[in-house]
Amino acid sequence: SKLVRSARDCPVVVAVSAKAPASRTERLMQAGCNVVEFPTKNGRTDMNQVLHFLGTVGATNVLVEGGGKVLGTLFDAGQVDEVLAFVGPKVVGGKGASPVLGDGVDRIGDALRLESPTTRRLGDTILLRGRVRR
């Protein structure tokens, strides 16, 4: 990925669990990534431990490029301050098609809202950006 290729210029931390294949973690480390193993909680990497670690190394801004479960865990824990969502011209549909999984909310009135959201067109993709209203 472009992110991994930039690891020698800009720090990239890859959070893994003990289940991460050694061949993949070795390739990431050879590319300059800081691969850190974290404990699991409910079968998933404990994101609170990851965020604590990032704080101890002085990270003040964190870009999370994760799957729906990782994003859902962070949203459920109230750990998301800003959203940058790329929306492409494809409709996937089906179970688990949401980019944010996790517990979510039961009522749309309880959903998180973005403050002063902006949009930007990038080719045929739309970037939606906004800070999470607390």
C-alpha positions as CSV (number, residue, x, y, z in Angstrom):
1,S,0.0,0.0,0.0
2,K,1.0,3.6,-0.4
3,L,0.9,4.0,3.4
4,V,3.5,1.2,3.9
5,R,5.7,2.6,1.1
6,S,5.8,5.9,3.0
7,A,6.7,4.3,6.4
8,R,10.4,5.4,6.2
9,D,9.3,9.0,5.7
10,C,6.3,9.1,8.1
11,P,5.8,6.8,11.1
12,V,3.4,3.9,10.5
13,V,2.3,1.8,13.4
14,V,0.6,-1.5,12.6
15,A,-1.4,-3.0,15.5
16,V,-1.6,-6.7,15.4
17,S,-2.6,-9.6,17.7
18,A,-0.7,-12.8,18.4
19,K,-2.6,-14.4,15.5
20,A,-0.8,-12.1,12.9
21,P,1.1,-14.2,10.4
22,A,4.8,-13.8,11.0
23,S,5.6,-13.6,7.2
24,R,3.3,-10.5,6.9
25,T,4.6,-8.8,10.0
26,E,8.2,-9.4,8.9
27,R,7.5,-7.8,5.5
28,L,5.9,-4.8,7.2
29,M,8.9,-4.3,9.5
30,Q,11.3,-4.6,6.5
31,A,9.3,-1.8,4.9
32,G,9.9,0.4,7.9
33,C,6.6,-0.1,9.8
34,N,6.5,-0.3,13.5
35,V,4.6,-3.5,14.1
36,V,3.3,-3.8,17.7
37,E,1.5,-6.8,19.1
38,F,-1.4,-6.0,21.5
39,P,-3.6,-8.1,23.7
40,T,-7.0,-9.1,22.5
41,K,-10.4,-8.4,24.1
42,N,-13.4,-10.4,23.0
43,G,-11.3,-11.9,20.2
44,R,-10.2,-8.6,18.7
45,T,-7.2,-6.4,19.2
46,D,-7.8,-4.2,22.3
47,M,-8.2,-0.7,20.7
48,N,-7.9,1.0,24.1
49,Q,-4.5,-0.5,24.5
50,V,-3.6,0.6,21.0
51,L,-4.7,4.2,21.7
52,H,-2.8,4.2,25.1
53,F,0.4,3.1,23.3
54,L,0.0,5.8,20.7
55,G,-0.4,8.4,23.4
56,T,2.8,7.2,25.1
57,V,4.8,7.7,21.9
58,G,3.4,11.2,21.5
59,A,0.9,10.7,18.7
60,T,-1.7,13.4,18.8
61,N,-3.4,12.6,15.4
62,V,-4.2,9.1,14.4
63,L,-5.5,8.0,11.0
64,V,-7.3,4.6,11.3
65,E,-7.5,2.7,8.1
66,G,-9.4,-0.3,9.3
67,G,-12.2,-2.6,8.5
68,G,-15.8,-2.3,9.7
69,K,-15.1,-4.1,13.0
70,V,-12.2,-1.9,14.0
71,L,-14.1,1.3,13.1
72,G,-17.2,0.0,14.9
73,T,-15.1,-0.7,18.0
74,L,-13.7,2.9,18.0
75,F,-17.1,4.5,17.4
76,D,-18.8,2.4,20.1
77,A,-16.0,3.5,22.6
78,G,-16.5,7.2,21.7
79,Q,-12.9,7.4,20.4
80,V,-13.6,9.0,17.0
81,D,-13.2,12.8,16.7
82,E,-13.4,13.3,13.0
83,V,-14.6,11.3,10.0
84,L,-13.3,11.2,6.5
85,A,-15.5,8.9,4.5
86,F,-14.9,8.1,0.9
87,V,-18.1,7.2,-0.9
88,G,-17.6,5.5,-4.3
89,P,-20.2,5.0,-7.1
90,K,-20.8,1.3,-6.2
91,V,-23.6,-0.2,-4.1
92,V,-22.5,-3.3,-2.4
93,G,-25.5,-4.0,-0.1
94,G,-26.0,-7.2,1.9
95,K,-25.2,-8.1,5.5
96,G,-22.1,-6.3,6.8
97,A,-22.0,-3.9,3.9
98,S,-21.7,-0.9,6.3
99,P,-18.1,0.5,6.6
100,V,-18.8,0.9,10.4
101,L,-19.9,-2.2,12.2
102,G,-20.0,-2.6,16.0
103,D,-23.1,-2.1,18.2
104,G,-24.4,1.0,16.5
105,V,-27.6,2.6,17.7
106,D,-31.2,1.4,18.0
107,R,-32.8,4.7,16.9
108,I,-31.7,7.1,14.2
109,G,-32.1,10.0,16.7
110,D,-29.3,8.5,18.7
111,A,-26.9,8.4,15.8
112,L,-23.7,10.4,15.9
113,R,-23.8,13.6,13.9
114,L,-21.1,15.4,12.0
115,E,-20.6,19.1,12.7
116,S,-20.4,21.3,9.6
117,P,-19.7,18.4,7.2
118,T,-18.0,19.2,3.9
119,T,-17.8,17.3,0.7
120,R,-15.2,17.2,-2.0
121,R,-15.3,15.4,-5.3
122,L,-12.3,13.2,-6.2
123,G,-12.9,11.8,-9.7
124,D,-16.1,9.7,-9.3
125,T,-15.6,9.4,-5.5
126,I,-17.0,11.8,-2.9
127,L,-15.1,12.6,0.3
128,L,-17.3,13.5,3.3
129,R,-15.5,15.1,6.2
130,G,-16.7,16.3,9.5
131,R,-16.0,16.4,13.2
132,V,-18.1,14.2,15.5
133,R,-20.6,16.3,17.5
134,R,-20.5,15.3,21.2
